[in-house]
């Protein structure tokens, strides 16, 4: 049986990494790094002179300051079809966390690289701005990462992920 492959999408700080880690711990899906982590070496080499990065770790730590430049570097690397980095990542991952460009998400779907795209929805984050062109309606499923009752957070989010993985038949407990 082929392993399911997921794209976890959403704005910065919406909970994509939390969801990806939870999925790797409660299913057989592999997750070793986000797309930003995978692109850190690439962006370090391309942008170190312009932004004064001293190491890959320094570039990673400052990625939010230069999100647009990182996105452009990744987009150029992914040409011509928008999938190069993601194809490379799928050698060690079944979860792609952090695709930021709608065209790349659509290309990953079209090439059969991913089976399902999941939007992590958090109302205190802004979607579709700056380097991000994916919106929640581009994804197959929306998972809320919030609750009006703060005492239920993040329990509510994890319960939603558990229900989803059970419905997909990939939950391992």
C-alpha positions in Angstrom: 0.0 0.0 0.0 1.2 3.5 -0.9 1.7 5.9 2.0 -0.6 9.0 2.0 1.1 12.3 1.4 -0.2 15.5 2.9 0.4 19.2 2.3 -0.1 21.2 5.5 -0.8 24.9 4.6 -1.6 28.1 6.4 -0.2 31.4 7.4 2.9 31.8 9.5 2.4 30.8 13.1 -1.0 29.1 12.4 0.1 25.8 13.7 1.4 24.0 10.6 4.5 22.6 12.4 2.5 21.6 15.4 0.0 19.7 13.2 2.8 18.1 11.2 4.6 16.9 14.3 1.3 15.6 15.8 0.6 13.7 12.5 4.0 12.1 12.5 3.6 11.0 16.1 0.1 9.6 15.7 0.3 8.1 12.2 2.9 6.3 10.1 3.5 9.5 8.1 7.1 10.8 8.1 7.9 14.4 8.9 11.5 15.6 9.4 11.4 19.3 8.5 9.3 22.1 7.1 9.8 23.5 3.7 11.5 26.5 5.3 14.0 24.2 7.1 14.6 22.3 3.8 15.2 25.5 2.0 17.5 27.0 4.7 20.7 25.8 2.9 19.4 27.0 -0.4 18.5 30.4 0.9 21.7 30.8 2.9 23.8 30.2 -0.2 21.7 32.6 -2.4 21.1 35.4 0.2 24.1 35.3 2.6 25.9 38.3 0.9 22.8 40.4 0.6 21.6 39.8 4.2 24.9 39.1 6.0 23.9 35.6 7.1 26.9 33.9 8.9 25.6 30.4 8.7 22.6 28.3 7.7 21.4 28.5 11.4 21.6 32.3 11.2 19.6 32.4 8.0 17.0 30.1 9.5 16.7 32.3 12.6 16.2 35.4 10.5 13.8 33.9 7.9 10.8 35.8 9.1 12.6 39.1 8.5 13.2 38.3 4.8 10.2 36.1 4.1 9.7 37.6 0.6 13.3 37.0 -0.4 13.1 33.5 0.8 9.9 32.9 -1.1 11.4 34.3 -4.3 14.5 32.1 -3.9 12.4 29.0 -3.3 10.2 29.8 -6.3 13.2 30.3 -8.6 14.6 27.0 -7.4 11.3 25.2 -8.0 11.0 26.3 -11.7 9.9 25.4 -14.2 6.9 23.5 -12.8 6.9 24.6 -9.1 7.7 21.2 -7.5 11.5 20.6 -7.3 12.0 21.3 -3.6 8.9 19.3 -2.7 9.9 16.3 -4.8 13.2 16.3 -3.0 11.6 16.5 0.4 9.3 13.6 -0.3 12.3 11.3 -0.2 12.3 11.7 3.6 8.8 13.1 4.3 5.2 12.2 3.7 4.1 15.6 5.1 4.9 18.8 3.3 4.6 21.7 5.8 4.7 25.2 4.4 4.1 25.4 0.7 3.4 29.1 0.2 2.5 29.5 -3.4 -0.9 28.4 -4.8 0.7 27.5 -8.2 3.1 25.1 -6.4 0.3 23.5 -4.4 -1.7 23.0 -7.5 1.4 21.5 -9.3 2.0 19.1 -6.4 -1.6 17.9 -6.7 -1.4 17.6 -10.5 1.8 15.6 -10.4 0.4 13.3 -7.7 3.0 14.3 -5.2 0.3 14.9 -2.5 -3.0 13.2 -1.9 -4.6 15.9 0.3 -4.0 19.5 1.2 -5.0 20.7 4.7 -5.4 24.3 5.7 -4.6 25.1 9.4 -7.1 27.9 10.2 -6.3 30.4 13.0 -8.2 33.7 13.1 -5.3 35.7 14.5 -3.1 35.1 11.5 -3.4 36.7 8.0 -3.7 34.6 4.9 -2.8 35.4 1.3 -0.4 38.3 2.1 3.2 38.9 1.2 5.0 35.8 0.0 1.9 33.6 0.5 -0.6 33.2 -2.3 -2.4 30.1 -0.9 -5.8 30.7 0.6 -7.9 28.3 2.7 -10.3 27.7 -0.3 -7.3 26.3 -2.3 -7.0 23.4 0.2 -9.1 20.2 0.4 -9.8 20.4 4.2 -9.8 23.1 6.8 -8.8 22.3 10.4 -9.5 25.0 13.0 -6.7 25.8 15.4 -8.6 27.8 18.0 -11.4 27.6 20.5 -13.4 30.4 22.1 -12.7 28.7 25.4 -9.0 29.2 26.0 -8.9 26.3 28.5 -9.7 23.9 25.6 -6.7 25.1 23.5 -4.8 23.1 22.1 -6.9 20.1 23.1 -9.6 21.1 20.6 -7.0 21.3 17.8 -5.5 17.9 18.6 -9.0 16.4 18.7 -9.8 17.7 15.2 -6.5 16.2 13.9 -7.4 12.9 15.6 -10.9 12.8 14.0 -9.4 13.6 10.6 -6.8 10.9 10.8 -9.3 8.3 12.0 -11.6 9.3 9.0 -8.6 8.9 6.7 -7.8 5.5 8.2 -4.2 6.5 9.2 -4.5 7.0 13.0 -2.2 4.9 15.1 -3.0 6.3 18.5 
